[in-house]
């Protein structure tokens, strides 16, 4: 019964996340804010927000998740995580086909586990250095980004990597070794009252074989901190040796020793190294970009953006597009306005769906995306004297003025850089181009 409930619950959250993300269209539905509140369950989003903008009003939500984790373990990962729901379906598929996780896979998992702390240390160091890149690998941001990629007919590489690792090793390899949120919760779960293996264990290895995260170990008689409380071991044990512990046995301030001390010291050095090279990794790419209306100034936007893709999904004209790797690591996958593809409709929906504050709330009059510039050497109204009113007709801000010879110019007091003029210009190489502010 427990297994059935804990299979259905994360699957429901997965379906809700997919439904809410696909529903990010103009006009935004009434349930759109629910996606933000679900995202705020993640403690790493709280850490990123505190570093970039101070304590938010919703701090109590991720703190509650941490409190539950301290008491009972990775309840979030096993019961609420939508990516966990996806990987749980992969686990069920393997079980239905008779392909159970084999010991070689768990042996590889045990070897890979020691490297996960180095990855987490480096990621947290970059977060402390002022970039939200780590959020791309957290469940809610990663999942919405993958959904947006699919809807835009792009290949969801990260989603494909997670599924491939699940098929080749164990379904929840991502949860155990790579998910930064899961790793943080694993650290907090060491003081939990969770499942334990009692003295009646016959070492049949059934709990170990059934555990989707490799936490159950009959050799040591322990269920590790990675336990997601899926109760598979509890239901699979033929002698009912798995039980819920009533007391905390782990010291409140455990002192690392032996191999754990070496891993700890290496993780500290890894974090220091990542922080030291962060100025190089986070250097602003060449050239500016037209950012969404209300975006933070300069490189602050690229450092605050989590690449979740929600603004691109909510954009009614689809003028927002992910930046390529050639724009630099800092800008990669962050949204930019491409006027020749479409103009910004100034609907300001991107502000309502941004989970990190990289796009701030502002009115249309406060928008400063960029400034339109006319190339007088290519504009046919200036070079050939032809009557062309396209840019003036398309400008929603009446920022294009005409002189007595019907030649256009830009009123810089009215222009907000929406790109309507550049998008509408009939020349192959637009005679009017919007430059970043």
Helices and strands as residue ranges (DSSP letters): H 2-22, G 30-32, H 33-39, H 43-53, H 59-72, H 75-75, I 76-80, H 82-96, H 103-128, G 133-137, H 139-151, H 157-168, H 173-173, I 174-178, H 180-188, G 189-191, E 195-197, H 206-210, E 216-217, E 222-223, H 232-236, E 242-244, H 259-281, H 299-304, H 310-314, E 320-322, G 325-327, E 335-337, H 349-353, G 364-366, E 370-374, H 380-383, H 390-394, E 400-402, E 408-410, H 420-424, E 432-436
